[in-house]
Amino acid sequence: METKVAAVSMRGVTKTFGAVIANEDVDLDIYKGEILALLGENGSGKTTLMNMLSGIYFPDQGQIMINGQNVVIASPKDALNLGIGMVHQHFKLVDVLSATENIILGLEGKLNIKEAAKKIENICNKYGFEVDPKQKIYDMSVSQKQTVEIVKVLYRGADILILDEPTAVLTPQETEKLFRVLRKMRDDGKAIVIITHKMHEVKSLSDRVAVLRGGRYIGSLVTKDTDVNTMTDMMVGHAVQLNIERPDPVDPKPRIEVEGLTIRNEEGIVKLKDVSFTANSGEILGIAGISGCGQKELLEAIAGLQPIESGTINYIEPDGSKEMLIGKDPLKIAEMGVSLSFVPEDRLGMGLVGNMDLTDNMMLRSFRKGKTPFVNRKPSRKLAESVVKDLAVVTPGITTPVRRLSGGNVQKVLLGREIASSPTVLLTAYAVRGLDINSSYTIYDLLNEQKKKGVAVIFVGEDLDVLVELSDRIMVLCGGQVSGIVDARTTDKNEVGMMMTRMGGTEDHE
């Protein structure tokens, strides 16, 4: 490695936000012709460090060298001029424009759509991308949108590529396709950095691993010479058991019964079609499907947040009596003793108020129970303190606005609050999205605790390895329909992946 030319050298790079030190005195080299996996727990400073390289943040201290030359990166435009392109977790595309229009958007000078489309075709042929230059973004799958983002930075001449959680919403098959393209780019001499929490991907894709812990650079390892346990030890400072516990369901009884559920969105597009299943007490029912296959609408319908076209959703009391949920508003659903706890995809949009602190966000669940116009903040303050302590939330204090926390810490606050409401049915969408391995296992333990208490847990997940290991049964959605319900103990992720991309599969008739 020492003989290679460093495409990027960071020396003594430090970045603080108020009292929080995001990165401290980081020395990091990224080489041409390699894929570097950047690992670390939530809040360890991975994205902040890469945001400094891509011009979104400016370091407080330290220097950055590109190809051995000292540089100043004061904006994303500076980064692009230096050949650095970052593909973010949340894509920055204009839905109503075509792939070509998005790729050339913002470039200076006279733009020729035909010439641009030809250049895009050449890039796609060179690396094995599949992009239709004329296709509108709103007609694309998540993996196609991601492809457009990668082609966009290559079109602008990037030789250093940073991908933040690139496989978060991809199927195993789409992930493998992306990896093939990234390997071709590496072989072409590009320097590639991926930020990911999926250790099996790190092993199969990266050449080298660099680890951050608490904002500091811990060291790097050659991937083929190390193992998952060693990498995890470096990330968290101690060994983490990598087996997800899966207790057997105890006396499962039907708790939620969905029959013939059909939902259209505001544009009249069918999001769910004739969906039927039962969620049992003391069981984790995993929901698998490509992003946008109706998972969000399904959970929102059960929680009373989504209008439905046809079908029924019944809550079954422990004594066997049924209560129809459709037609009741979310508050009524909670008040009738059905405490449906919903961890949404959009944490700060639906689940929490970004400008409010931890205590006030805890109060969002309980303020209606007050008997006077004055709110008692004590229980909420106590709950905020226990969530911070039990879930190891990294925050300067409980008076910190939630928007200042990293995504993973926001997720912990949200799930901690939902579980504290003692639900009988717990709906979780992407409960560990963007969480590091240590935090993820904390969440898995919490979900298992709920299961042991007899809660019916419905778990929408994107990591199929986790879904297969954590769930008791998995319902697979494809194009808004159920393509099968399988026993998680006897299936594997390839079978689930195949069911996610085609109709028809193993039915578990209940």
Beta strands, then each sheet from edge to edge (+ up, - down):
strand 1: 6-17
strand 2: 20-31
strand 3: 34-39
strand 4: 61-66
strand 5: 69-71
strand 6: 84-87
strand 7: 160-164
strand 8: 191-195
strand 9: 208-213
strand 10: 216-222
strand 11: 254-264
strand 12: 270-280
strand 13: 283-288
strand 14: 310-316
strand 15: 322-324
strand 16: 340-343
strand 17: 425-429
strand 18: 456-460
strand 19: 473-478
strand 20: 481-487
sheet 1: 2+ 1- 4+ 5-
sheet 2: 6+ 7+ 8+ 3+ 9+ 10-
sheet 3: 12+ 11- 14+ 15-
sheet 4: 16+ 17+ 18+ 13+ 19+ 20-
end
